[in-house]
Amino acid sequence: MAEHQSTAVVTAPERPVTPAAPSPAVQEPAEHPPAEQEPAARPATAAGPVAAPGATTNARPRTRRLAPGPRRPYARLVGPLVLLAIWAGASAAGLLDPRILPAPWSVLDTGAHLWAEGTLRTDLGTSLWRAAQGFAIGLTAGVLLALTAGLSRIGEALIDGTVQVNRAVPTLGLIPLFILWLGIGEAFKVVIIAIVVYIPVYLNLHAALAGIDARYVELAEVLRLGRWRFVRQVVIPGALPGFFVGLRLAVTGSWLSLVVLEQINATNGLGYMMFQAQNYGQTQVIVLGLLIYGVFGFTSDSAVRLLERRVLAWRSSLGS
């Protein structure tokens, strides 16, 4: 009896294990499936329930949960338009003193009057010409210096330290010195704008060149690329994102320096117009000049952004 019990304990069947369901690709249908048996539930994913084999579903584009979402056209205009609406609403409700901040329609009226007189057109043309000259010189100098310092150790030793010292010196503090050197005319204004422009272009482009992966250099050497092909096919594409960051900062800096320079012994320009309005207490003219500078800065930055998206269309990033 004891022997029989021992055998029963040893040979007792364990709990049955449910076999894993075969893959739908190799599963064969049963010959006589029970009529009351329901199909097994299929697991659901984050995108929704999984369709049965052979079923046709409409493919939907994949939505990334952590991405900022699709880009909306003209979305950057929302913020300025909201501020303009608040300004107009506060002026219409009498919450703003016109002597401190005139209403938007008063500023536009003043702009139309100055444009009809021809004063505003002359000042706009002069300011744009000064900014364009300084920006072109500064952009060229920044790119050439960054390429020289980024592609050569000798160039880096000669250039980078000098640029860092120049960056530490306040650019507007150089105005008295350049007036003594170049006179009180247009030359010192253009040079100061060029200095303001070249520094951010150099810093960002040099940092982008230094950040290129060294494995690309090794690959170019294995492929026996020449110096010019290496620069054209590896260096320039790799440094373009940093270059555009510096370009955006340079465009903004050119307008910021211009408004200060045009108040120093100038006879025309937007800064001169605002300086004269200050002497006569014309607040609406000062606000008009600030709005024009704001429009110039926003438009130029948007143009650089558009150029960046076109040139860097091959890059897949969070912003795109």
LUMFIRO-281647 format. One record per residue (C-alpha): residue in one letter; x, y, z. Coordinates in steps of 0.2 Angstrom, whole numbers, padded with zeros to 4 digits, always signed. Example, Ala and Ser with C-alpha at 12.3 -4.5 7.8 and 13.67 -1.06 7.14 Angstrom:
A+0062-0022+0039;S+0068-0005+0036;
***
This chain:
M+0000+0000+0000;A+0014+0012+0005;E+0023+0008-0011;H+0008+0012-0021;Q+0006+0029-0013;S+0024+0033-0016;T+0022+0029-0034;A+0006+0040-0035;V+0016+0055-0028;V+0030+0054-0040;T+0019+0051-0055;A+0006+0063-0051;P+0003+0075-0066;E+0009+0093-0064;R-0003+0108-0067;P-0006+0109-0086;V+0003+0123-0095;T-0006+0132-0108;P+0004+0131-0124;A+0008+0148-0133;A-0003+0152-0147;P+0005+0149-0164;S+0009+0163-0175;P-0005+0168-0187;A+0007+0165-0201;V+0008+0146-0198;Q-0008+0143-0188;E-0019+0131-0197;P-0038+0133-0196;A-0047+0119-0186;E-0058+0107-0196;H-0073+0109-0185;P-0072+0124-0174;P-0086+0125-0161;A-0100+0135-0165;E-0101+0144-0148;Q-0082+0148-0148;E-0078+0166-0149;P-0062+0173-0157;A-0048+0176-0145;A-0045+0194-0140;R-0030+0202-0147;P-0019+0214-0138;A-0021+0232-0140;T-0007+0244-0143;A-0004+0262-0140;A-0011+0266-0157;G-0027+0256-0155;P-0032+0238-0157;V-0022+0226-0169;A-0032+0222-0184;A-0036+0203-0188;P-0025+0195-0201;G-0031+0199-0219;A-0041+0214-0213;T-0039+0230-0222;T-0036+0245-0212;N-0033+0264-0216;A-0015+0267-0212;R-0014+0283-0202;P+0002+0293-0200;R+0012+0290-0184;T+0010+0303-0171;R+0025+0305-0159;R+0019+0308-0141;L+0034+0318-0136;A+0036+0329-0151;P+0030+0347-0151;G+0018+0344-0165;P+0016+0349-0183;R+0022+0366-0188;R+0008+0379-0190;P+0011+0392-0204;Y+0012+0410-0198;A+0012+0404-0180;R+0025+0417-0175;L+0013+0431-0179;V+0002+0426-0165;G+0012+0434-0150;P+0015+0451-0158;L-0004+0452-0164;V-0009+0448-0146;L+0002+0462-0139;L-0005+0474-0153;A-0023+0469-0148;I-0020+0472-0130;W-0012+0489-0134;A-0026+0494-0144;G-0039+0488-0132;A-0031+0498-0117;S-0029+0514-0128;A-0048+0513-0133;A-0053+0510-0115;G-0043+0525-0109;L-0031+0515-0098;L-0016+0522-0107;D-0010+0540-0106;P-0007+0546-0124;R+0008+0557-0118;I+0016+0541-0111;L+0011+0528-0124;P+0000+0534-0139;A-0013+0523-0147;P-0008+0512-0162;W-0019+0522-0174;S-0011+0539-0168;V+0006+0531-0172;L+0001+0525-0189;D-0006+0542-0193;T+0011+0550-0189;G+0019+0537-0200;A+0008+0541-0214;H+0011+0560-0212;L+0030+0558-0212;W+0030+0546-0227;A+0019+0559-0237;E+0032+0572-0232;G+0046+0561-0238;T+0056+0562-0222;L+0052+0544-0217;R+0057+0537-0234;T+0074+0546-0233;D+0077+0540-0215;L+0072+0522-0220;G+0084+0521-0235;T+0099+0528-0225;S+0096+0516-0211;L+0095+0501-0222;W+0110+0506-0232;R+0121+0508-0216;A+0115+0491-0209;A+0118+0482-0226;Q+0135+0489-0227;G+0140+0484-0210;F+0132+0467-0211;A+0140+0462-0227;I+0158+0467-0220;G+0155+0459-0203;L+0148+0443-0211;T+0162+0441-0223;A+0175+0444-0209;G+0167+0432-0197;V+0166+0418-0210;L+0184+0419-0216;L+0191+0421-0198;A+0181+0406-0192;L+0186+0395-0206;T+0204+0400-0204;A+0204+0397-0185;G+0193+0381-0186;L+0203+0372-0200;S+0221+0377-0194;R+0229+0376-0177;I+0241+0390-0182;G+0225+0401-0187;E+0217+0396-0171;A+0232+0402-0161;L+0233+0418-0170;I+0214+0422-0171;D+0204+0414-0158;G+0212+0423-0143;T+0211+0440-0152;V+0192+0438-0155;Q+0189+0433-0137;V+0198+0449-0131;N+0188+0459-0144;R+0172+0451-0138;A+0176+0455-0120;V+0178+0474-0124;P+0161+0483-0125;T+0159+0487-0143;L+0150+0503-0140;G+0164+0508-0129;L+0175+0508-0145;I+0165+0522-0153;P+0176+0537-0146;L+0192+0528-0152;F+0185+0525-0170;I+0178+0543-0171;L+0196+0549-0168;W+0203+0536-0181;L+0189+0537-0194;G+0181+0554-0191;I+0163+0558-0187;G+0156+0553-0203;E+0148+0537-0210;A+0164+0526-0209;F+0165+0523-0190;K+0146+0518-0190;V+0149+0505-0203;V+0164+0498-0194;I+0155+0497-0177;I+0141+0488-0185;A+0153+0476-0194;I+0161+0472-0177;V+0144+0469-0169;V+0140+0457-0183;Y+0156+0447-0185;I+0158+0442-0167;P+0142+0430-0166;V+0145+0424-0183;Y+0163+0419-0179;L+0159+0411-0162;N+0145+0400-0168;L+0153+0395-0184;H+0170+0391-0175;A+0161+0381-0162;A+0151+0371-0175;L+0168+0367-0184;A+0176+0361-0168;G+0161+0350-0165;I+0162+0340-0181;D+0164+0322-0177;A+0182+0316-0179;R+0176+0300-0187;Y+0171+0310-0202;V+0189+0316-0204;E+0195+0298-0203;L+0182+0293-0216;A+0187+0307-0228;E+0206+0301-0226;V+0201+0283-0230;L+0192+0289-0245;R+0207+0300-0250;L+0197+0316-0251;G+0207+0332-0256;R+0207+0347-0245;W+0194+0356-0255;R+0182+0341-0256;F+0184+0338-0238;V+0179+0356-0234;R+0165+0356-0247;Q+0157+0339-0243;V+0161+0337-0224;V+0165+0353-0216;I+0152+0365-0223;P+0137+0354-0221;G+0142+0350-0203;A+0144+0368-0198;L+0129+0375-0207;P+0117+0373-0191;G+0129+0383-0180;F+0132+0396-0194;F+0113+0400-0195;V+0112+0402-0176;G+0126+0415-0178;L+0118+0423-0193;R+0102+0426-0183;L+0111+0434-0169;A+0121+0445-0181;V+0105+0451-0190;T+0098+0457-0173;G+0114+0464-0167;S+0115+0475-0183;W+0098+0483-0179;L+0103+0486-0161;S+0119+0495-0164;L+0111+0505-0178;V+0099+0514-0167;V+0113+0519-0155;L+0125+0525-0169;E+0112+0535-0178;Q+0110+0546-0163;I+0129+0552-0164;N+0132+0566-0175;A+0119+0560-0188;T+0109+0570-0200;N+0097+0557-0205;G+0091+0539-0201;L+0078+0532-0190;G+0089+0534-0174;Y+0091+0552-0179;M+0073+0554-0181;M+0069+0547-0164;F+0083+0558-0156;Q+0075+0574-0163;A+0058+0568-0158;Q+0064+0566-0140;N+0070+0584-0140;Y+0052+0590-0145;G+0043+0578-0134;Q+0035+0568-0149;T+0031+0552-0141;Q+0022+0545-0156;V+0037+0547-0167;I+0048+0538-0155;V+0036+0523-0154;L+0035+0524-0173;G+0054+0522-0174;L+0053+0507-0162;L+0040+0499-0171;I+0049+0500-0188;Y+0065+0493-0179;G+0054+0479-0173;V+0047+0475-0190;F+0064+0475-0198;G+0071+0463-0184;F+0056+0451-0186;T+0056+0451-0205;S+0075+0448-0206;D+0075+0434-0193;S+0060+0426-0202;A+0070+0427-0218;V+0085+0419-0210;R+0074+0405-0203;L+0066+0402-0220;L+0083+0401-0228;E+0089+0389-0214;R+0074+0377-0217;R+0077+0377-0236;V+0096+0374-0234;L+0095+0361-0220;A+0080+0352-0227;W+0090+0336-0226;R+0091+0337-0207;S+0078+0329-0196;S+0077+0338-0180;L+0064+0342-0166;G+0060+0359-0173;S+0057+0352-0190;
***
